[in-house]
Amino acid sequence: MQPAAKPIGVMVVDDHQTMLWGLSKLIDGEKPRMHVVGTARNCEEALEQVGQLSPDIILLDLDLDGRSALEILPGLLSNPASRALILTGEREQKTLDMAVLQGARGVLRKDASAEQVLRAIERVHRGELCMDAETMSRVFSEFMASRQSPRSDPEAEKQAGLTAKERKIIATVVESSGASNKALAQKLFITEHTLRNHLTSIYQKLDVANRLELYCYAVKHQLGKPLS
């Protein structure tokens, strides 16, 4: 007798409480095939929980309390166990394509049926891509164009201005994403005041506003390791 398949662990990320509740009920109603391992309503909660929960599937709304989830998608997918499935009301095709280019395995509109949502979760968990043919074609064309016509990296000049110390601080921020400034300072053997000064300089150089944006930027541009 074969052992039962491990349930698909789903983390639902949506800023609307009713949607969050409904999706959770829908998914938990499919036990033991799948179940909800956690929920989040904003970018900070999503980043904090994904490392703790290691969900198989992240069912992700792109608009989280007025912020684009594209900012945190690289951070969410830095956990190799997780795959992202976008469930959104977003109509701007360019935004949806960007989500796929940043690693999302599927895109569904919020008017999708319950059966479509459940089927998409299973497909993405199996390693399939779940999006319409037009999206696939556009994303593939854009990917090939970028490979054939390499463009200069507009971020390279910003990053070139970082000192070795600042890169070490960035690496520590990535490694300890949820830590307080006090804990970070202790880990770096500097005072909180010195840390704040360094962070202010880093924010200005990379054109980010806070530690969350710095974390997302660093993951996206692979700045998680200090220069040797």
MODELLER restraints for C-alpha pairs under 7 A, 6 or more apart:
rsr = mdl.restraints
at = mdl.atoms
rsr.add(forms.Gaussian(group=physical.xy_distance, feature=features.Distance(at['CA:7:A'], at['CA:32:A']), mean=5.73, stdev=0.5))
rsr.add(forms.Gaussian(group=physical.xy_distance, feature=features.Distance(at['CA:7:A'], at['CA:33:A']), mean=4.95, stdev=0.5))
rsr.add(forms.Gaussian(group=physical.xy_distance, feature=features.Distance(at['CA:7:A'], at['CA:34:A']), mean=4.59, stdev=0.5))
rsr.add(forms.Gaussian(group=physical.xy_distance, feature=features.Distance(at['CA:7:A'], at['CA:35:A']), mean=6.62, stdev=0.5))
rsr.add(forms.Gaussian(group=physical.xy_distance, feature=features.Distance(at['CA:8:A'], at['CA:33:A']), mean=6.34, stdev=0.5))
rsr.add(forms.Gaussian(group=physical.xy_distance, feature=features.Distance(at['CA:8:A'], at['CA:34:A']), mean=4.27, stdev=0.5))
rsr.add(forms.Gaussian(group=physical.xy_distance, feature=features.Distance(at['CA:8:A'], at['CA:35:A']), mean=6.29, stdev=0.5))
rsr.add(forms.Gaussian(group=physical.xy_distance, feature=features.Distance(at['CA:8:A'], at['CA:56:A']), mean=6.12, stdev=0.5))
rsr.add(forms.Gaussian(group=physical.xy_distance, feature=features.Distance(at['CA:9:A'], at['CA:34:A']), mean=5.98, stdev=0.5))
rsr.add(forms.Gaussian(group=physical.xy_distance, feature=features.Distance(at['CA:9:A'], at['CA:35:A']), mean=5.47, stdev=0.5))
rsr.add(forms.Gaussian(group=physical.xy_distance, feature=features.Distance(at['CA:9:A'], at['CA:36:A']), mean=5.86, stdev=0.5))
rsr.add(forms.Gaussian(group=physical.xy_distance, feature=features.Distance(at['CA:9:A'], at['CA:37:A']), mean=5.60, stdev=0.5))
rsr.add(forms.Gaussian(group=physical.xy_distance, feature=features.Distance(at['CA:9:A'], at['CA:55:A']), mean=5.15, stdev=0.5))
rsr.add(forms.Gaussian(group=physical.xy_distance, feature=features.Distance(at['CA:9:A'], at['CA:56:A']), mean=5.13, stdev=0.5))
rsr.add(forms.Gaussian(group=physical.xy_distance, feature=features.Distance(at['CA:9:A'], at['CA:57:A']), mean=6.39, stdev=0.5))
rsr.add(forms.Gaussian(group=physical.xy_distance, feature=features.Distance(at['CA:10:A'], at['CA:35:A']), mean=6.10, stdev=0.5))
rsr.add(forms.Gaussian(group=physical.xy_distance, feature=features.Distance(at['CA:10:A'], at['CA:36:A']), mean=4.76, stdev=0.5))
rsr.add(forms.Gaussian(group=physical.xy_distance, feature=features.Distance(at['CA:10:A'], at['CA:37:A']), mean=5.63, stdev=0.5))
rsr.add(forms.Gaussian(group=physical.xy_distance, feature=features.Distance(at['CA:10:A'], at['CA:55:A']), mean=5.50, stdev=0.5))
rsr.add(forms.Gaussian(group=physical.xy_distance, feature=features.Distance(at['CA:10:A'], at['CA:56:A']), mean=6.00, stdev=0.5))
rsr.add(forms.Gaussian(group=physical.xy_distance, feature=features.Distance(at['CA:10:A'], at['CA:57:A']), mean=4.78, stdev=0.5))
rsr.add(forms.Gaussian(group=physical.xy_distance, feature=features.Distance(at['CA:10:A'], at['CA:58:A']), mean=5.87, stdev=0.5))
rsr.add(forms.Gaussian(group=physical.xy_distance, feature=features.Distance(at['CA:10:A'], at['CA:59:A']), mean=6.89, stdev=0.5))
rsr.add(forms.Gaussian(group=physical.xy_distance, feature=features.Distance(at['CA:11:A'], at['CA:36:A']), mean=5.85, stdev=0.5))
rsr.add(forms.Gaussian(group=physical.xy_distance, feature=features.Distance(at['CA:11:A'], at['CA:37:A']), mean=5.62, stdev=0.5))
rsr.add(forms.Gaussian(group=physical.xy_distance, feature=features.Distance(at['CA:11:A'], at['CA:38:A']), mean=4.86, stdev=0.5))
rsr.add(forms.Gaussian(group=physical.xy_distance, feature=features.Distance(at['CA:11:A'], at['CA:39:A']), mean=5.43, stdev=0.5))
rsr.add(forms.Gaussian(group=physical.xy_distance, feature=features.Distance(at['CA:11:A'], at['CA:55:A']), mean=5.88, stdev=0.5))
rsr.add(forms.Gaussian(group=physical.xy_distance, feature=features.Distance(at['CA:11:A'], at['CA:57:A']), mean=6.32, stdev=0.5))
rsr.add(forms.Gaussian(group=physical.xy_distance, feature=features.Distance(at['CA:11:A'], at['CA:58:A']), mean=4.90, stdev=0.5))
rsr.add(forms.Gaussian(group=physical.xy_distance, feature=features.Distance(at['CA:11:A'], at['CA:59:A']), mean=6.11, stdev=0.5))
rsr.add(forms.Gaussian(group=physical.xy_distance, feature=features.Distance(at['CA:12:A'], at['CA:20:A']), mean=6.78, stdev=0.5))
rsr.add(forms.Gaussian(group=physical.xy_distance, feature=features.Distance(at['CA:12:A'], at['CA:38:A']), mean=6.57, stdev=0.5))
rsr.add(forms.Gaussian(group=physical.xy_distance, feature=features.Distance(at['CA:12:A'], at['CA:39:A']), mean=4.76, stdev=0.5))
rsr.add(forms.Gaussian(group=physical.xy_distance, feature=features.Distance(at['CA:12:A'], at['CA:40:A']), mean=6.46, stdev=0.5))
rsr.add(forms.Gaussian(group=physical.xy_distance, feature=features.Distance(at['CA:12:A'], at['CA:58:A']), mean=6.08, stdev=0.5))
rsr.add(forms.Gaussian(group=physical.xy_distance, feature=features.Distance(at['CA:12:A'], at['CA:59:A']), mean=4.86, stdev=0.5))
rsr.add(forms.Gaussian(group=physical.xy_distance, feature=features.Distance(at['CA:12:A'], at['CA:60:A']), mean=6.32, stdev=0.5))
rsr.add(forms.Gaussian(group=physical.xy_distance, feature=features.Distance(at['CA:13:A'], at['CA:39:A']), mean=5.67, stdev=0.5))
rsr.add(forms.Gaussian(group=physical.xy_distance, feature=features.Distance(at['CA:13:A'], at['CA:40:A']), mean=4.73, stdev=0.5))
rsr.add(forms.Gaussian(group=physical.xy_distance, feature=features.Distance(at['CA:13:A'], at['CA:41:A']), mean=5.70, stdev=0.5))
rsr.add(forms.Gaussian(group=physical.xy_distance, feature=features.Distance(at['CA:13:A'], at['CA:46:A']), mean=6.74, stdev=0.5))
rsr.add(forms.Gaussian(group=physical.xy_distance, feature=features.Distance(at['CA:13:A'], at['CA:59:A']), mean=6.05, stdev=0.5))
rsr.add(forms.Gaussian(group=physical.xy_distance, feature=features.Distance(at['CA:13:A'], at['CA:60:A']), mean=4.90, stdev=0.5))
rsr.add(forms.Gaussian(group=physical.xy_distance, feature=features.Distance(at['CA:13:A'], at['CA:61:A']), mean=6.09, stdev=0.5))
rsr.add(forms.Gaussian(group=physical.xy_distance, feature=features.Distance(at['CA:14:A'], at['CA:20:A']), mean=5.84, stdev=0.5))
rsr.add(forms.Gaussian(group=physical.xy_distance, feature=features.Distance(at['CA:14:A'], at['CA:40:A']), mean=6.51, stdev=0.5))
rsr.add(forms.Gaussian(group=physical.xy_distance, feature=features.Distance(at['CA:14:A'], at['CA:41:A']), mean=5.07, stdev=0.5))
rsr.add(forms.Gaussian(group=physical.xy_distance, feature=features.Distance(at['CA:14:A'], at['CA:60:A']), mean=6.51, stdev=0.5))
rsr.add(forms.Gaussian(group=physical.xy_distance, feature=features.Distance(at['CA:14:A'], at['CA:61:A']), mean=5.26, stdev=0.5))
rsr.add(forms.Gaussian(group=physical.xy_distance, feature=features.Distance(at['CA:14:A'], at['CA:64:A']), mean=6.40, stdev=0.5))
rsr.add(forms.Gaussian(group=physical.xy_distance, feature=features.Distance(at['CA:15:A'], at['CA:41:A']), mean=4.26, stdev=0.5))
rsr.add(forms.Gaussian(group=physical.xy_distance, feature=features.Distance(at['CA:15:A'], at['CA:42:A']), mean=6.14, stdev=0.5))
rsr.add(forms.Gaussian(group=physical.xy_distance, feature=features.Distance(at['CA:15:A'], at['CA:64:A']), mean=5.28, stdev=0.5))
rsr.add(forms.Gaussian(group=physical.xy_distance, feature=features.Distance(at['CA:15:A'], at['CA:65:A']), mean=5.77, stdev=0.5))
rsr.add(forms.Gaussian(group=physical.xy_distance, feature=features.Distance(at['CA:24:A'], at['CA:36:A']), mean=6.17, stdev=0.5))
rsr.add(forms.Gaussian(group=physical.xy_distance, feature=features.Distance(at['CA:27:A'], at['CA:34:A']), mean=6.40, stdev=0.5))
rsr.add(forms.Gaussian(group=physical.xy_distance, feature=features.Distance(at['CA:27:A'], at['CA:35:A']), mean=5.64, stdev=0.5))
rsr.add(forms.Gaussian(group=physical.xy_distance, feature=features.Distance(at['CA:27:A'], at['CA:36:A']), mean=6.48, stdev=0.5))
rsr.add(forms.Gaussian(group=physical.xy_distance, feature=features.Distance(at['CA:28:A'], at['CA:34:A']), mean=6.69, stdev=0.5))
rsr.add(forms.Gaussian(group=physical.xy_distance, feature=features.Distance(at['CA:28:A'], at['CA:35:A']), mean=4.68, stdev=0.5))
rsr.add(forms.Gaussian(group=physical.xy_distance, feature=features.Distance(at['CA:28:A'], at['CA:36:A']), mean=6.06, stdev=0.5))
rsr.add(forms.Gaussian(group=physical.xy_distance, feature=features.Distance(at['CA:37:A'], at['CA:53:A']), mean=6.94, stdev=0.5))
rsr.add(forms.Gaussian(group=physical.xy_distance, feature=features.Distance(at['CA:37:A'], at['CA:55:A']), mean=6.85, stdev=0.5))
rsr.add(forms.Gaussian(group=physical.xy_distance, feature=features.Distance(at['CA:40:A'], at['CA:46:A']), mean=5.26, stdev=0.5))
rsr.add(forms.Gaussian(group=physical.xy_distance, feature=features.Distance(at['CA:41:A'], at['CA:64:A']), mean=6.83, stdev=0.5))
rsr.add(forms.Gaussian(group=physical.xy_distance, feature=features.Distance(at['CA:42:A'], at['CA:64:A']), mean=5.33, stdev=0.5))
rsr.add(forms.Gaussian(group=physical.xy_distance, feature=features.Distance(at['CA:42:A'], at['CA:65:A']), mean=6.37, stdev=0.5))
rsr.add(forms.Gaussian(group=physical.xy_distance, feature=features.Distance(at['CA:43:A'], at['CA:64:A']), mean=6.72, stdev=0.5))
rsr.add(forms.Gaussian(group=physical.xy_distance, feature=features.Distance(at['CA:43:A'], at['CA:69:A']), mean=6.74, stdev=0.5))
rsr.add(forms.Gaussian(group=physical.xy_distance, feature=features.Distance(at['CA:43:A'], at['CA:72:A']), mean=6.68, stdev=0.5))
rsr.add(forms.Gaussian(group=physical.xy_distance, feature=features.Distance(at['CA:47:A'], at['CA:75:A']), mean=6.81, stdev=0.5))
rsr.add(forms.Gaussian(group=physical.xy_distance, feature=features.Distance(at['CA:47:A'], at['CA:76:A']), mean=6.07, stdev=0.5))
rsr.add(forms.Gaussian(group=physical.xy_distance, feature=features.Distance(at['CA:48:A'], at['CA:178:A']), mean=6.62, stdev=0.5))
rsr.add(forms.Gaussian(group=physical.xy_distance, feature=features.Distance(at['CA:50:A'], at['CA:76:A']), mean=6.39, stdev=0.5))
rsr.add(forms.Gaussian(group=physical.xy_distance, feature=features.Distance(at['CA:51:A'], at['CA:79:A']), mean=6.67, stdev=0.5))
rsr.add(forms.Gaussian(group=physical.xy_distance, feature=features.Distance(at['CA:54:A'], at['CA:79:A']), mean=6.92, stdev=0.5))
rsr.add(forms.Gaussian(group=physical.xy_distance, feature=features.Distance(at['CA:54:A'], at['CA:81:A']), mean=6.11, stdev=0.5))
rsr.add(forms.Gaussian(group=physical.xy_distance, feature=features.Distance(at['CA:54:A'], at['CA:82:A']), mean=6.35, stdev=0.5))
rsr.add(forms.Gaussian(group=physical.xy_distance, feature=features.Distance(at['CA:55:A'], at['CA:81:A']), mean=6.89, stdev=0.5))
rsr.add(forms.Gaussian(group=physical.xy_distance, feature=features.Distance(at['CA:55:A'], at['CA:82:A']), mean=5.54, stdev=0.5))
rsr.add(forms.Gaussian(group=physical.xy_distance, feature=features.Distance(at['CA:56:A'], at['CA:81:A']), mean=5.96, stdev=0.5))
rsr.add(forms.Gaussian(group=physical.xy_distance, feature=features.Distance(at['CA:56:A'], at['CA:82:A']), mean=4.65, stdev=0.5))
rsr.add(forms.Gaussian(group=physical.xy_distance, feature=features.Distance(at['CA:56:A'], at['CA:83:A']), mean=6.17, stdev=0.5))
rsr.add(forms.Gaussian(group=physical.xy_distance, feature=features.Distance(at['CA:56:A'], at['CA:125:A']), mean=6.83, stdev=0.5))
rsr.add(forms.Gaussian(group=physical.xy_distance, feature=features.Distance(at['CA:57:A'], at['CA:82:A']), mean=5.55, stdev=0.5))
rsr.add(forms.Gaussian(group=physical.xy_distance, feature=features.Distance(at['CA:57:A'], at['CA:83:A']), mean=4.98, stdev=0.5))
rsr.add(forms.Gaussian(group=physical.xy_distance, feature=features.Distance(at['CA:57:A'], at['CA:84:A']), mean=5.79, stdev=0.5))
rsr.add(forms.Gaussian(group=physical.xy_distance, feature=features.Distance(at['CA:57:A'], at['CA:85:A']), mean=6.87, stdev=0.5))
rsr.add(forms.Gaussian(group=physical.xy_distance, feature=features.Distance(at['CA:57:A'], at['CA:121:A']), mean=6.99, stdev=0.5))
rsr.add(forms.Gaussian(group=physical.xy_distance, feature=features.Distance(at['CA:57:A'], at['CA:125:A']), mean=6.73, stdev=0.5))
rsr.add(forms.Gaussian(group=physical.xy_distance, feature=features.Distance(at['CA:58:A'], at['CA:82:A']), mean=6.71, stdev=0.5))
rsr.add(forms.Gaussian(group=physical.xy_distance, feature=features.Distance(at['CA:58:A'], at['CA:83:A']), mean=6.07, stdev=0.5))
rsr.add(forms.Gaussian(group=physical.xy_distance, feature=features.Distance(at['CA:58:A'], at['CA:84:A']), mean=4.70, stdev=0.5))
rsr.add(forms.Gaussian(group=physical.xy_distance, feature=features.Distance(at['CA:58:A'], at['CA:85:A']), mean=6.00, stdev=0.5))
rsr.add(forms.Gaussian(group=physical.xy_distance, feature=features.Distance(at['CA:59:A'], at['CA:84:A']), mean=6.20, stdev=0.5))
rsr.add(forms.Gaussian(group=physical.xy_distance, feature=features.Distance(at['CA:59:A'], at['CA:85:A']), mean=4.99, stdev=0.5))
rsr.add(forms.Gaussian(group=physical.xy_distance, feature=features.Distance(at['CA:59:A'], at['CA:86:A']), mean=5.91, stdev=0.5))
rsr.add(forms.Gaussian(group=physical.xy_distance, feature=features.Distance(at['CA:59:A'], at['CA:87:A']), mean=6.44, stdev=0.5))
rsr.add(forms.Gaussian(group=physical.xy_distance, feature=features.Distance(at['CA:60:A'], at['CA:84:A']), mean=6.82, stdev=0.5))
rsr.add(forms.Gaussian(group=physical.xy_distance, feature=features.Distance(at['CA:60:A'], at['CA:85:A']), mean=6.10, stdev=0.5))
rsr.add(forms.Gaussian(group=physical.xy_distance, feature=features.Distance(at['CA:60:A'], at['CA:86:A']), mean=4.84, stdev=0.5))
rsr.add(forms.Gaussian(group=physical.xy_distance, feature=features.Distance(at['CA:60:A'], at['CA:87:A']), mean=5.71, stdev=0.5))
rsr.add(forms.Gaussian(group=physical.xy_distance, feature=features.Distance(at['CA:61:A'], at['CA:86:A']), mean=5.96, stdev=0.5))
rsr.add(forms.Gaussian(group=physical.xy_distance, feature=features.Distance(at['CA:61:A'], at['CA:87:A']), mean=5.23, stdev=0.5))
rsr.add(forms.Gaussian(group=physical.xy_distance, feature=features.Distance(at['CA:61:A'], at['CA:88:A']), mean=4.94, stdev=0.5))
rsr.add(forms.Gaussian(group=physical.xy_distance, feature=features.Distance(at['CA:62:A'], at['CA:68:A']), mean=5.57, stdev=0.5))
rsr.add(forms.Gaussian(group=physical.xy_distance, feature=features.Distance(at['CA:62:A'], at['CA:69:A']), mean=4.72, stdev=0.5))
rsr.add(forms.Gaussian(group=physical.xy_distance, feature=features.Distance(at['CA:62:A'], at['CA:70:A']), mean=6.74, stdev=0.5))
rsr.add(forms.Gaussian(group=physical.xy_distance, feature=features.Distance(at['CA:62:A'], at['CA:88:A']), mean=5.91, stdev=0.5))
rsr.add(forms.Gaussian(group=physical.xy_distance, feature=features.Distance(at['CA:63:A'], at['CA:69:A']), mean=6.10, stdev=0.5))
rsr.add(forms.Gaussian(group=physical.xy_distance, feature=features.Distance(at['CA:70:A'], at['CA:99:A']), mean=6.33, stdev=0.5))
rsr.add(forms.Gaussian(group=physical.xy_distance, feature=features.Distance(at['CA:71:A'], at['CA:216:A']), mean=6.29, stdev=0.5))
rsr.add(forms.Gaussian(group=physical.xy_distance, feature=features.Distance(at['CA:72:A'], at['CA:216:A']), mean=5.67, stdev=0.5))
rsr.add(forms.Gaussian(group=physical.xy_distance, feature=features.Distance(at['CA:73:A'], at['CA:102:A']), mean=6.99, stdev=0.5))
rsr.add(forms.Gaussian(group=physical.xy_distance, feature=features.Distance(at['CA:74:A'], at['CA:102:A']), mean=6.66, stdev=0.5))
rsr.add(forms.Gaussian(group=physical.xy_distance, feature=features.Distance(at['CA:74:A'], at['CA:216:A']), mean=6.84, stdev=0.5))
rsr.add(forms.Gaussian(group=physical.xy_distance, feature=features.Distance(at['CA:74:A'], at['CA:219:A']), mean=6.37, stdev=0.5))
rsr.add(forms.Gaussian(group=physical.xy_distance, feature=features.Distance(at['CA:74:A'], at['CA:220:A']), mean=5.65, stdev=0.5))
rsr.add(forms.Gaussian(group=physical.xy_distance, feature=features.Distance(at['CA:75:A'], at['CA:216:A']), mean=5.84, stdev=0.5))
rsr.add(forms.Gaussian(group=physical.xy_distance, feature=features.Distance(at['CA:75:A'], at['CA:219:A']), mean=6.01, stdev=0.5))
rsr.add(forms.Gaussian(group=physical.xy_distance, feature=features.Distance(at['CA:77:A'], at['CA:83:A']), mean=6.74, stdev=0.5))
rsr.add(forms.Gaussian(group=physical.xy_distance, feature=features.Distance(at['CA:83:A'], at['CA:104:A']), mean=6.92, stdev=0.5))
rsr.add(forms.Gaussian(group=physical.xy_distance, feature=features.Distance(at['CA:83:A'], at['CA:105:A']), mean=6.61, stdev=0.5))
rsr.add(forms.Gaussian(group=physical.xy_distance, feature=features.Distance(at['CA:84:A'], at['CA:104:A']), mean=4.81, stdev=0.5))
rsr.add(forms.Gaussian(group=physical.xy_distance, feature=features.Distance(at['CA:84:A'], at['CA:105:A']), mean=5.78, stdev=0.5))
rsr.add(forms.Gaussian(group=physical.xy_distance, feature=features.Distance(at['CA:85:A'], at['CA:104:A']), mean=5.89, stdev=0.5))
rsr.add(forms.Gaussian(group=physical.xy_distance, feature=features.Distance(at['CA:85:A'], at['CA:105:A']), mean=5.76, stdev=0.5))
rsr.add(forms.Gaussian(group=physical.xy_distance, feature=features.Distance(at['CA:85:A'], at['CA:106:A']), mean=4.75, stdev=0.5))
rsr.add(forms.Gaussian(group=physical.xy_distance, feature=features.Distance(at['CA:85:A'], at['CA:107:A']), mean=5.99, stdev=0.5))
rsr.add(forms.Gaussian(group=physical.xy_distance, feature=features.Distance(at['CA:86:A'], at['CA:104:A']), mean=6.84, stdev=0.5))
rsr.add(forms.Gaussian(group=physical.xy_distance, feature=features.Distance(at['CA:86:A'], at['CA:106:A']), mean=5.97, stdev=0.5))
rsr.add(forms.Gaussian(group=physical.xy_distance, feature=features.Distance(at['CA:86:A'], at['CA:107:A']), mean=4.64, stdev=0.5))
rsr.add(forms.Gaussian(group=physical.xy_distance, feature=features.Distance(at['CA:86:A'], at['CA:108:A']), mean=5.95, stdev=0.5))
rsr.add(forms.Gaussian(group=physical.xy_distance, feature=features.Distance(at['CA:87:A'], at['CA:107:A']), mean=6.16, stdev=0.5))
rsr.add(forms.Gaussian(group=physical.xy_distance, feature=features.Distance(at['CA:87:A'], at['CA:108:A']), mean=4.80, stdev=0.5))
rsr.add(forms.Gaussian(group=physical.xy_distance, feature=features.Distance(at['CA:87:A'], at['CA:109:A']), mean=5.58, stdev=0.5))
rsr.add(forms.Gaussian(group=physical.xy_distance, feature=features.Distance(at['CA:87:A'], at['CA:110:A']), mean=5.77, stdev=0.5))
rsr.add(forms.Gaussian(group=physical.xy_distance, feature=features.Distance(at['CA:88:A'], at['CA:108:A']), mean=6.49, stdev=0.5))
rsr.add(forms.Gaussian(group=physical.xy_distance, feature=features.Distance(at['CA:88:A'], at['CA:109:A']), mean=5.11, stdev=0.5))
rsr.add(forms.Gaussian(group=physical.xy_distance, feature=features.Distance(at['CA:88:A'], at['CA:110:A']), mean=5.17, stdev=0.5))
rsr.add(forms.Gaussian(group=physical.xy_distance, feature=features.Distance(at['CA:89:A'], at['CA:109:A']), mean=5.66, stdev=0.5))
rsr.add(forms.Gaussian(group=physical.xy_distance, feature=features.Distance(at['CA:89:A'], at['CA:110:A']), mean=5.29, stdev=0.5))
rsr.add(forms.Gaussian(group=physical.xy_distance, feature=features.Distance(at['CA:97:A'], at['CA:135:A']), mean=6.73, stdev=0.5))
rsr.add(forms.Gaussian(group=physical.xy_distance, feature=features.Distance(at['CA:97:A'], at['CA:139:A']), mean=6.11, stdev=0.5))
rsr.add(forms.Gaussian(group=physical.xy_distance, feature=features.Distance(at['CA:101:A'], at['CA:139:A']), mean=6.79, stdev=0.5))
rsr.add(forms.Gaussian(group=physical.xy_distance, feature=features.Distance(at['CA:105:A'], at['CA:124:A']), mean=6.26, stdev=0.5))
rsr.add(forms.Gaussian(group=physical.xy_distance, feature=features.Distance(at['CA:105:A'], at['CA:129:A']), mean=5.11, stdev=0.5))
rsr.add(forms.Gaussian(group=physical.xy_distance, feature=features.Distance(at['CA:105:A'], at['CA:130:A']), mean=6.30, stdev=0.5))
rsr.add(forms.Gaussian(group=physical.xy_distance, feature=features.Distance(at['CA:106:A'], at['CA:124:A']), mean=6.87, stdev=0.5))
rsr.add(forms.Gaussian(group=physical.xy_distance, feature=features.Distance(at['CA:106:A'], at['CA:129:A']), mean=5.62, stdev=0.5))
rsr.add(forms.Gaussian(group=physical.xy_distance, feature=features.Distance(at['CA:106:A'], at['CA:130:A']), mean=4.20, stdev=0.5))
rsr.add(forms.Gaussian(group=physical.xy_distance, feature=features.Distance(at['CA:106:A'], at['CA:131:A']), mean=5.29, stdev=0.5))
rsr.add(forms.Gaussian(group=physical.xy_distance, feature=features.Distance(at['CA:107:A'], at['CA:130:A']), mean=6.42, stdev=0.5))
rsr.add(forms.Gaussian(group=physical.xy_distance, feature=features.Distance(at['CA:107:A'], at['CA:131:A']), mean=5.39, stdev=0.5))
rsr.add(forms.Gaussian(group=physical.xy_distance, feature=features.Distance(at['CA:120:A'], at['CA:130:A']), mean=6.26, stdev=0.5))
rsr.add(forms.Gaussian(group=physical.xy_distance, feature=features.Distance(at['CA:123:A'], at['CA:130:A']), mean=6.91, stdev=0.5))
rsr.add(forms.Gaussian(group=physical.xy_distance, feature=features.Distance(at['CA:124:A'], at['CA:130:A']), mean=6.55, stdev=0.5))
rsr.add(forms.Gaussian(group=physical.xy_distance, feature=features.Distance(at['CA:158:A'], at['CA:205:A']), mean=5.78, stdev=0.5))
rsr.add(forms.Gaussian(group=physical.xy_distance, feature=features.Distance(at['CA:158:A'], at['CA:206:A']), mean=5.66, stdev=0.5))
rsr.add(forms.Gaussian(group=physical.xy_distance, feature=features.Distance(at['CA:159:A'], at['CA:206:A']), mean=6.85, stdev=0.5))
rsr.add(forms.Gaussian(group=physical.xy_distance, feature=features.Distance(at['CA:161:A'], at['CA:205:A']), mean=6.89, stdev=0.5))
rsr.add(forms.Gaussian(group=physical.xy_distance, feature=features.Distance(at['CA:164:A'], at['CA:226:A']), mean=6.79, stdev=0.5))
rsr.add(forms.Gaussian(group=physical.xy_distance, feature=features.Distance(at['CA:164:A'], at['CA:227:A']), mean=6.18, stdev=0.5))
rsr.add(forms.Gaussian(group=physical.xy_distance, feature=features.Distance(at['CA:166:A'], at['CA:198:A']), mean=6.65, stdev=0.5))
rsr.add(forms.Gaussian(group=physical.xy_distance, feature=features.Distance(at['CA:166:A'], at['CA:202:A']), mean=6.73, stdev=0.5))
rsr.add(forms.Gaussian(group=physical.xy_distance, feature=features.Distance(at['CA:167:A'], at['CA:226:A']), mean=4.97, stdev=0.5))
rsr.add(forms.Gaussian(group=physical.xy_distance, feature=features.Distance(at['CA:167:A'], at['CA:227:A']), mean=6.85, stdev=0.5))
rsr.add(forms.Gaussian(group=physical.xy_distance, feature=features.Distance(at['CA:168:A'], at['CA:226:A']), mean=4.64, stdev=0.5))
rsr.add(forms.Gaussian(group=physical.xy_distance, feature=features.Distance(at['CA:170:A'], at['CA:223:A']), mean=6.99, stdev=0.5))
rsr.add(forms.Gaussian(group=physical.xy_distance, feature=features.Distance(at['CA:170:A'], at['CA:224:A']), mean=6.45, stdev=0.5))
rsr.add(forms.Gaussian(group=physical.xy_distance, feature=features.Distance(at['CA:171:A'], at['CA:223:A']), mean=6.65, stdev=0.5))
rsr.add(forms.Gaussian(group=physical.xy_distance, feature=features.Distance(at['CA:171:A'], at['CA:224:A']), mean=4.26, stdev=0.5))
rsr.add(forms.Gaussian(group=physical.xy_distance, feature=features.Distance(at['CA:171:A'], at['CA:225:A']), mean=5.02, stdev=0.5))
rsr.add(forms.Gaussian(group=physical.xy_distance, feature=features.Distance(at['CA:171:A'], at['CA:226:A']), mean=5.89, stdev=0.5))
rsr.add(forms.Gaussian(group=physical.xy_distance, feature=features.Distance(at['CA:173:A'], at['CA:215:A']), mean=6.64, stdev=0.5))
rsr.add(forms.Gaussian(group=physical.xy_distance, feature=features.Distance(at['CA:174:A'], at['CA:215:A']), mean=5.71, stdev=0.5))
rsr.add(forms.Gaussian(group=physical.xy_distance, feature=features.Distance(at['CA:174:A'], at['CA:224:A']), mean=5.80, stdev=0.5))
rsr.add(forms.Gaussian(group=physical.xy_distance, feature=features.Distance(at['CA:181:A'], at['CA:192:A']), mean=6.43, stdev=0.5))
rsr.add(forms.Gaussian(group=physical.xy_distance, feature=features.Distance(at['CA:182:A'], at['CA:192:A']), mean=5.86, stdev=0.5))
rsr.add(forms.Gaussian(group=physical.xy_distance, feature=features.Distance(at['CA:185:A'], at['CA:191:A']), mean=5.65, stdev=0.5))
rsr.add(forms.Gaussian(group=physical.xy_distance, feature=features.Distance(at['CA:185:A'], at['CA:192:A']), mean=5.43, stdev=0.5))
rsr.add(forms.Gaussian(group=physical.xy_distance, feature=features.Distance(at['CA:185:A'], at['CA:195:A']), mean=6.08, stdev=0.5))
rsr.add(forms.Gaussian(group=physical.xy_distance, feature=features.Distance(at['CA:203:A'], at['CA:209:A']), mean=6.04, stdev=0.5))
rsr.add(forms.Gaussian(group=physical.xy_distance, feature=features.Distance(at['CA:203:A'], at['CA:210:A']), mean=6.93, stdev=0.5))
rsr.add(forms.Gaussian(group=physical.xy_distance, feature=features.Distance(at['CA:208:A'], at['CA:214:A']), mean=6.02, stdev=0.5))
rsr.add(forms.Gaussian(group=physical.xy_distance, feature=features.Distance(at['CA:218:A'], at['CA:224:A']), mean=5.94, stdev=0.5))
